[in-house]
Amino acid sequence: MSAPAPAEFLYGVDSSVADDSRFYEPPRVVRFRITKKTAKRIYYVRRERGPGEIETGYVNRQQIEADGEIYNHGAGGWWAPDFHLYLNPPELEQPAKPDLAVLRAEMAAAHPDRGGTDAEFIAARQRYEKAKEATA
């Protein structure tokens, strides 16, 4: 008895853009299961609507296999996770969390009593306060 073939996927990025920063979620990689490959196209599951109901999409097979990625203008819009598809999972650069200790030290060094100027201290304090709010 042979083992089943591993599922193949295309990959996209869900960047969940929201107008309200309270609902921000960092970008994440989304997998789209490949259902069929022909000489010209790769068909994949865009979304599952319910039991047994799926919405499919397709991309140009030659282009994605040559470039490793493709812009899928049939995805519905730039915000759709399958608008930009990849053959391999993309590396997402997550912004580094600010180091509050370093920012606090920079703020202290910029204080007028330690040789800094008012403008330098105000700018350093704003950076510190903004980073403190972001990590809360």
N, C-alpha and C positions, 0 to 999 in steps of 0.2 A: 504494500500500500504506500503510495507516494504522498509526501507532505504537500499541503496546498500551497500554491504560489503566493508569495508575500504581496500584500496590497501595495499598489503604487499610488503615489500622491503628487499633486502639484501643490505649491505653497504660495500663500499670499500674506499680506500684513494687514491686521485690523488695527487702525490707529484711533478709533473711537473719538472723533472730534466732538466736543460739546462746547456750547456757549458759556456754560457755568463751570468754573474751575473746580468747584466742589465735587463734580462728578468725573473728574479726569481719571483715566486709566492709562497706564503706559502701553505703548504699542506691543502687540504680541503676534507671533506667527500662527497662521491658520492653515490647516491641511484640507485639501480638496481631493477626495478619492477619485481616481481615474476609473471610468467604467468601460471605456472602449478606445482602442487605437486603430486608426486607419492609416493609409499611406499619406493622407493630407491633413488629418485632424486628430486631436486628442480630445475626447469627451470626458467631462468630469461632473461630479455632483456639486452644484452651486449651493443648494440648501435642501433640507428635508422638510416638507410642509406638514407631513403627518404620516401615519402608518401606510407604507407602500407608495406614498406620493413624494416624488422628488422633482426638483427643478435642475435641469442639466445645462451646461454651457460647453463651449468648445473653443479651442485655439488652433492656430496654424502649427502643425507638428514640425515641419522643416525649420521654421523660424525659431521656435523655442528650443529645439534640439541643437541648432547652430549657435544661438546666442546664450542659452541657459536661462533666459528670461524673456518675457513678452508683455507688452501693454495690450490688455484685452478691452477694446472699446465697446464690446457687446455686453460688458458687465453691468451697465446701468449708470455708472458715474464714477468719478475719481475717488469717491469715498468708499466704494465697495471693496471688500477685502480681496476680491479676485480681479480687480482692475489691473494690477501689476502682479503677474504670476511668475514663479521661479521653478526650475526643475529640482533644485536642492534648497533646503531650508536656509533663508537669508540670515545673516548675522545682524542682530539689532544692537545698535549702540544705545545703551541706557545712560542718561546723564548721571555723572558721579554725584553722590550726595555731598553737599558742602560740609567741610570740616569746621564745625563751630569753634573749636579751640584755636585754630589758625586764624579765623576771622576775628575772634575776640582779641588775640594777640596783635593783629594788625590794627584793630581799633585803638587798643591801648598805646601802641607805638605812634599813632597819628594824633594823639591827644596834644593839645597846645602846651600843657605842663611838661611834656616830654619832648618838645621841640617840633611838633607838627603844627599845621595851620588849622584854623577853624574849618575851612573848606575840606581839607583832607580828612579831618575827624568826622565831619558830617557825612561825607561819602562812605567812609569805612563803617560808620554806625548804620547807615541805610543798608549796606550789603549784609551786615550781620543780622539786622532785624528781618530782612527779607528771607535770608537763609533759615533763620530760627522759625519763622512762620511756615516755611515750606516743609520743615522736618516735623512740625507738630501734627 
